[in-house]
């Protein structure tokens, strides 16, 4: 049993190390926008777009989960983990995010969540 626990811990360390090194080099393009996850920079065309810390957390989380529906509950836990907010706050941030991303980059799944294309 002790050997199994040691193997699991070693596997978890290896997976964490691999995912950290992969994330350090990630750039995600959405239309003419570039999300630099390493430098925490959002670029549209040739211009860096300043965003708040919370908006950055939302952009980065959606980008890391691109292509899948991210549930509203999950966004509340992962992006607004240290604050009590309602789904109205998520909607407001998504509305602002849509203004800086190319049109139709974010799909809404009514009652569920959002997906970055």
mmCIF file of the C-alpha atoms, coordinates in Angstrom:
data_MODEL
# 
_entry.id   MODEL 
# 
loop_
_atom_site.group_PDB 
_atom_site.id 
_atom_site.type_symbol 
_atom_site.label_atom_id 
_atom_site.label_alt_id 
_atom_site.label_comp_id 
_atom_site.label_asym_id 
_atom_site.label_entity_id 
_atom_site.label_seq_id 
_atom_site.pdbx_PDB_ins_code 
_atom_site.Cartn_x 
_atom_site.Cartn_y 
_atom_site.Cartn_z 
_atom_site.occupancy 
_atom_site.B_iso_or_equiv 
_atom_site.pdbx_formal_charge 
_atom_site.auth_seq_id 
_atom_site.auth_comp_id 
_atom_site.auth_asym_id 
_atom_site.auth_atom_id 
_atom_site.pdbx_PDB_model_num 
ATOM 1   C CA . UNK A 1 1   ? 0.000   0.000  0.000   1.00 0.00 ? 1   UNK A CA 1 
ATOM 2   C CA . UNK A 1 2   ? 2.823   2.403  0.862   1.00 0.00 ? 2   UNK A CA 1 
ATOM 3   C CA . UNK A 1 3   ? 4.461   1.727  -2.514  1.00 0.00 ? 3   UNK A CA 1 
ATOM 4   C CA . UNK A 1 4   ? 1.195   2.569  -4.292  1.00 0.00 ? 4   UNK A CA 1 
ATOM 5   C CA . UNK A 1 5   ? 0.948   5.892  -2.455  1.00 0.00 ? 5   UNK A CA 1 
ATOM 6   C CA . UNK A 1 6   ? 4.554   6.751  -3.380  1.00 0.00 ? 6   UNK A CA 1 
ATOM 7   C CA . UNK A 1 7   ? 3.894   5.912  -7.045  1.00 0.00 ? 7   UNK A CA 1 
ATOM 8   C CA . UNK A 1 8   ? 0.766   8.068  -7.100  1.00 0.00 ? 8   UNK A CA 1 
ATOM 9   C CA . UNK A 1 9   ? 2.646   11.003 -5.537  1.00 0.00 ? 9   UNK A CA 1 
ATOM 10  C CA . UNK A 1 10  ? 5.450   10.647 -8.101  1.00 0.00 ? 10  UNK A CA 1 
ATOM 11  C CA . UNK A 1 11  ? 2.937   10.555 -10.939 1.00 0.00 ? 11  UNK A CA 1 
ATOM 12  C CA . UNK A 1 12  ? 1.192   13.678 -9.639  1.00 0.00 ? 12  UNK A CA 1 
ATOM 13  C CA . UNK A 1 13  ? 4.515   15.530 -9.395  1.00 0.00 ? 13  UNK A CA 1 
ATOM 14  C CA . UNK A 1 14  ? 5.398   14.553 -12.958 1.00 0.00 ? 14  UNK A CA 1 
ATOM 15  C CA . UNK A 1 15  ? 1.988   15.577 -14.340 1.00 0.00 ? 15  UNK A CA 1 
ATOM 16  C CA . UNK A 1 16  ? 2.131   18.935 -12.525 1.00 0.00 ? 16  UNK A CA 1 
ATOM 17  C CA . UNK A 1 17  ? 5.655   19.593 -13.800 1.00 0.00 ? 17  UNK A CA 1 
ATOM 18  C CA . UNK A 1 18  ? 4.674   18.749 -17.405 1.00 0.00 ? 18  UNK A CA 1 
ATOM 19  C CA . UNK A 1 19  ? 1.525   20.874 -17.329 1.00 0.00 ? 19  UNK A CA 1 
ATOM 20  C CA . UNK A 1 20  ? 3.401   23.857 -15.857 1.00 0.00 ? 20  UNK A CA 1 
ATOM 21  C CA . UNK A 1 21  ? 6.103   23.750 -18.536 1.00 0.00 ? 21  UNK A CA 1 
ATOM 22  C CA . UNK A 1 22  ? 3.484   23.425 -21.299 1.00 0.00 ? 22  UNK A CA 1 
ATOM 23  C CA . UNK A 1 23  ? 1.492   26.371 -19.936 1.00 0.00 ? 23  UNK A CA 1 
ATOM 24  C CA . UNK A 1 24  ? 4.596   28.564 -19.688 1.00 0.00 ? 24  UNK A CA 1 
ATOM 25  C CA . UNK A 1 25  ? 4.876   28.597 -23.485 1.00 0.00 ? 25  UNK A CA 1 
ATOM 26  C CA . UNK A 1 26  ? 1.237   28.898 -24.432 1.00 0.00 ? 26  UNK A CA 1 
ATOM 27  C CA . UNK A 1 27  ? -0.114  31.440 -26.836 1.00 0.00 ? 27  UNK A CA 1 
ATOM 28  C CA . UNK A 1 28  ? -3.733  31.135 -27.884 1.00 0.00 ? 28  UNK A CA 1 
ATOM 29  C CA . UNK A 1 29  ? -5.018  32.925 -30.967 1.00 0.00 ? 29  UNK A CA 1 
ATOM 30  C CA . UNK A 1 30  ? -8.667  33.934 -31.237 1.00 0.00 ? 30  UNK A CA 1 
ATOM 31  C CA . UNK A 1 31  ? -9.191  35.673 -34.567 1.00 0.00 ? 31  UNK A CA 1 
ATOM 32  C CA . UNK A 1 32  ? -6.841  38.682 -34.596 1.00 0.00 ? 32  UNK A CA 1 
ATOM 33  C CA . UNK A 1 33  ? -6.350  38.438 -30.830 1.00 0.00 ? 33  UNK A CA 1 
ATOM 34  C CA . UNK A 1 34  ? -3.479  36.724 -29.078 1.00 0.00 ? 34  UNK A CA 1 
ATOM 35  C CA . UNK A 1 35  ? -3.644  35.540 -25.492 1.00 0.00 ? 35  UNK A CA 1 
ATOM 36  C CA . UNK A 1 36  ? -0.173  35.207 -23.987 1.00 0.00 ? 36  UNK A CA 1 
ATOM 37  C CA . UNK A 1 37  ? -0.729  33.014 -20.949 1.00 0.00 ? 37  UNK A CA 1 
ATOM 38  C CA . UNK A 1 38  ? 2.882   33.238 -19.831 1.00 0.00 ? 38  UNK A CA 1 
ATOM 39  C CA . UNK A 1 39  ? 3.155   37.039 -19.761 1.00 0.00 ? 39  UNK A CA 1 
ATOM 40  C CA . UNK A 1 40  ? -0.526  37.582 -18.895 1.00 0.00 ? 40  UNK A CA 1 
ATOM 41  C CA . UNK A 1 41  ? -0.976  39.852 -21.899 1.00 0.00 ? 41  UNK A CA 1 
ATOM 42  C CA . UNK A 1 42  ? -3.973  40.230 -24.209 1.00 0.00 ? 42  UNK A CA 1 
ATOM 43  C CA . UNK A 1 43  ? -3.117  41.525 -27.692 1.00 0.00 ? 43  UNK A CA 1 
ATOM 44  C CA . UNK A 1 44  ? -5.542  42.580 -30.431 1.00 0.00 ? 44  UNK A CA 1 
ATOM 45  C CA . UNK A 1 45  ? -3.874  43.324 -33.747 1.00 0.00 ? 45  UNK A CA 1 
ATOM 46  C CA . UNK A 1 46  ? -0.731  45.257 -32.791 1.00 0.00 ? 46  UNK A CA 1 
ATOM 47  C CA . UNK A 1 47  ? -2.125  46.652 -29.552 1.00 0.00 ? 47  UNK A CA 1 
ATOM 48  C CA . UNK A 1 48  ? -1.887  45.337 -26.000 1.00 0.00 ? 48  UNK A CA 1 
ATOM 49  C CA . UNK A 1 49  ? -5.313  45.628 -24.396 1.00 0.00 ? 49  UNK A CA 1 
ATOM 50  C CA . UNK A 1 50  ? -5.213  46.412 -20.669 1.00 0.00 ? 50  UNK A CA 1 
ATOM 51  C CA . UNK A 1 51  ? -7.664  44.319 -18.676 1.00 0.00 ? 51  UNK A CA 1 
ATOM 52  C CA . UNK A 1 52  ? -8.388  43.974 -14.974 1.00 0.00 ? 52  UNK A CA 1 
ATOM 53  C CA . UNK A 1 53  ? -7.004  41.038 -13.021 1.00 0.00 ? 53  UNK A CA 1 
ATOM 54  C CA . UNK A 1 54  ? -10.417 39.401 -12.858 1.00 0.00 ? 54  UNK A CA 1 
ATOM 55  C CA . UNK A 1 55  ? -11.024 39.889 -16.595 1.00 0.00 ? 55  UNK A CA 1 
ATOM 56  C CA . UNK A 1 56  ? -7.614  38.348 -17.257 1.00 0.00 ? 56  UNK A CA 1 
ATOM 57  C CA . UNK A 1 57  ? -8.480  35.375 -15.062 1.00 0.00 ? 57  UNK A CA 1 
ATOM 58  C CA . UNK A 1 58  ? -11.695 34.903 -17.056 1.00 0.00 ? 58  UNK A CA 1 
ATOM 59  C CA . UNK A 1 59  ? -9.929  35.197 -20.435 1.00 0.00 ? 59  UNK A CA 1 
ATOM 60  C CA . UNK A 1 60  ? -7.186  32.789 -19.379 1.00 0.00 ? 60  UNK A CA 1 
ATOM 61  C CA . UNK A 1 61  ? -9.604  30.233 -17.935 1.00 0.00 ? 61  UNK A CA 1 
ATOM 62  C CA . UNK A 1 62  ? -11.792 30.224 -21.039 1.00 0.00 ? 62  UNK A CA 1 
ATOM 63  C CA . UNK A 1 63  ? -8.680  30.020 -23.247 1.00 0.00 ? 63  UNK A CA 1 
ATOM 64  C CA . UNK A 1 64  ? -7.256  27.068 -21.317 1.00 0.00 ? 64  UNK A CA 1 
ATOM 65  C CA . UNK A 1 65  ? -10.610 25.326 -21.694 1.00 0.00 ? 65  UNK A CA 1 
ATOM 66  C CA . UNK A 1 66  ? -11.187 26.404 -25.288 1.00 0.00 ? 66  UNK A CA 1 
ATOM 67  C CA . UNK A 1 67  ? -13.634 24.295 -27.227 1.00 0.00 ? 67  UNK A CA 1 
ATOM 68  C CA . UNK A 1 68  ? -15.569 22.994 -24.248 1.00 0.00 ? 68  UNK A CA 1 
ATOM 69  C CA . UNK A 1 69  ? -18.554 24.440 -22.432 1.00 0.00 ? 69  UNK A CA 1 
ATOM 70  C CA . UNK A 1 70  ? -17.399 25.944 -19.140 1.00 0.00 ? 70  UNK A CA 1 
ATOM 71  C CA . UNK A 1 71  ? -20.234 25.803 -16.641 1.00 0.00 ? 71  UNK A CA 1 
ATOM 72  C CA . UNK A 1 72  ? -21.203 28.992 -14.802 1.00 0.00 ? 72  UNK A CA 1 
ATOM 73  C CA . UNK A 1 73  ? -20.657 27.207 -11.491 1.00 0.00 ? 73  UNK A CA 1 
ATOM 74  C CA . UNK A 1 74  ? -17.139 26.307 -12.588 1.00 0.00 ? 74  UNK A CA 1 
ATOM 75  C CA . UNK A 1 75  ? -16.382 29.933 -13.487 1.00 0.00 ? 75  UNK A CA 1 
ATOM 76  C CA . UNK A 1 76  ? -17.609 31.029 -10.077 1.00 0.00 ? 76  UNK A CA 1 
ATOM 77  C CA . UNK A 1 77  ? -15.283 28.513 -8.402  1.00 0.00 ? 77  UNK A CA 1 
ATOM 78  C CA . UNK A 1 78  ? -12.199 29.027 -10.577 1.00 0.00 ? 78  UNK A CA 1 
ATOM 79  C CA . UNK A 1 79  ? -12.331 32.731 -11.470 1.00 0.00 ? 79  UNK A CA 1 
ATOM 80  C CA . UNK A 1 80  ? -14.263 34.277 -8.572  1.00 0.00 ? 80  UNK A CA 1 
ATOM 81  C CA . UNK A 1 81  ? -12.967 31.850 -5.928  1.00 0.00 ? 81  UNK A CA 1 
ATOM 82  C CA . UNK A 1 82  ? -12.347 34.515 -3.309  1.00 0.00 ? 82  UNK A CA 1 
ATOM 83  C CA . UNK A 1 83  ? -15.550 36.521 -3.658  1.00 0.00 ? 83  UNK A CA 1 
ATOM 84  C CA . UNK A 1 84  ? -19.267 35.970 -3.427  1.00 0.00 ? 84  UNK A CA 1 
ATOM 85  C CA . UNK A 1 85  ? -20.793 36.908 -6.768  1.00 0.00 ? 85  UNK A CA 1 
ATOM 86  C CA . UNK A 1 86  ? -23.883 35.957 -8.717  1.00 0.00 ? 86  UNK A CA 1 
ATOM 87  C CA . UNK A 1 87  ? -24.297 34.792 -12.295 1.00 0.00 ? 87  UNK A CA 1 
ATOM 88  C CA . UNK A 1 88  ? -25.185 38.389 -13.210 1.00 0.00 ? 88  UNK A CA 1 
ATOM 89  C CA . UNK A 1 89  ? -21.547 39.314 -12.611 1.00 0.00 ? 89  UNK A CA 1 
ATOM 90  C CA . UNK A 1 90  ? -20.404 36.566 -14.982 1.00 0.00 ? 90  UNK A CA 1 
ATOM 91  C CA . UNK A 1 91  ? -22.822 37.837 -17.635 1.00 0.00 ? 91  UNK A CA 1 
ATOM 92  C CA . UNK A 1 92  ? -21.481 41.382 -17.243 1.00 0.00 ? 92  UNK A CA 1 
ATOM 93  C CA . UNK A 1 93  ? -17.872 40.234 -17.642 1.00 0.00 ? 93  UNK A CA 1 
ATOM 94  C CA . UNK A 1 94  ? -18.747 38.081 -20.659 1.00 0.00 ? 94  UNK A CA 1 
ATOM 95  C CA . UNK A 1 95  ? -20.489 41.090 -22.219 1.00 0.00 ? 95  UNK A CA 1 
ATOM 96  C CA . UNK A 1 96  ? -17.326 43.184 -21.777 1.00 0.00 ? 96  UNK A CA 1 
ATOM 97  C CA . UNK A 1 97  ? -15.114 40.355 -23.028 1.00 0.00 ? 97  UNK A CA 1 
ATOM 98  C CA . UNK A 1 98  ? -17.195 40.103 -26.200 1.00 0.00 ? 98  UNK A CA 1 
ATOM 99  C CA . UNK A 1 99  ? -16.343 43.750 -26.910 1.00 0.00 ? 99  UNK A CA 1 
ATOM 100 C CA . UNK A 1 100 ? -12.619 42.997 -27.137 1.00 0.00 ? 100 UNK A CA 1 
ATOM 101 C CA . UNK A 1 101 ? -12.727 39.565 -28.786 1.00 0.00 ? 101 UNK A CA 1 
ATOM 102 C CA . UNK A 1 102 ? -13.668 39.013 -32.434 1.00 0.00 ? 102 UNK A CA 1 
ATOM 103 C CA . UNK A 1 103 ? -17.433 38.672 -33.064 1.00 0.00 ? 103 UNK A CA 1 
ATOM 104 C CA . UNK A 1 104 ? -18.998 35.314 -32.166 1.00 0.00 ? 104 UNK A CA 1 
ATOM 105 C CA . UNK A 1 105 ? -15.879 34.090 -30.316 1.00 0.00 ? 105 UNK A CA 1 
ATOM 106 C CA . UNK A 1 106 ? -17.883 33.177 -27.225 1.00 0.00 ? 106 UNK A CA 1 
ATOM 107 C CA . UNK A 1 107 ? -20.929 30.942 -27.432 1.00 0.00 ? 107 UNK A CA 1 
ATOM 108 C CA . UNK A 1 108 ? -23.588 31.060 -24.734 1.00 0.00 ? 108 UNK A CA 1 
ATOM 109 C CA . UNK A 1 109 ? -25.246 27.848 -23.631 1.00 0.00 ? 109 UNK A CA 1 
ATOM 110 C CA . UNK A 1 110 ? -28.360 29.096 -21.891 1.00 0.00 ? 110 UNK A CA 1 
ATOM 111 C CA . UNK A 1 111 ? -28.594 27.913 -18.308 1.00 0.00 ? 111 UNK A CA 1 
ATOM 112 C CA . UNK A 1 112 ? -25.206 26.153 -18.543 1.00 0.00 ? 112 UNK A CA 1 
ATOM 113 C CA . UNK A 1 113 ? -22.235 28.303 -19.404 1.00 0.00 ? 113 UNK A CA 1 
ATOM 114 C CA . UNK A 1 114 ? -19.943 29.572 -22.149 1.00 0.00 ? 114 UNK A CA 1 
ATOM 115 C CA . UNK A 1 115 ? -17.540 28.224 -24.745 1.00 0.00 ? 115 UNK A CA 1 
ATOM 116 C CA . UNK A 1 116 ? -14.624 30.019 -26.355 1.00 0.00 ? 116 UNK A CA 1 
ATOM 117 C CA . UNK A 1 117 ? -14.410 28.984 -30.018 1.00 0.00 ? 117 UNK A CA 1 
# 
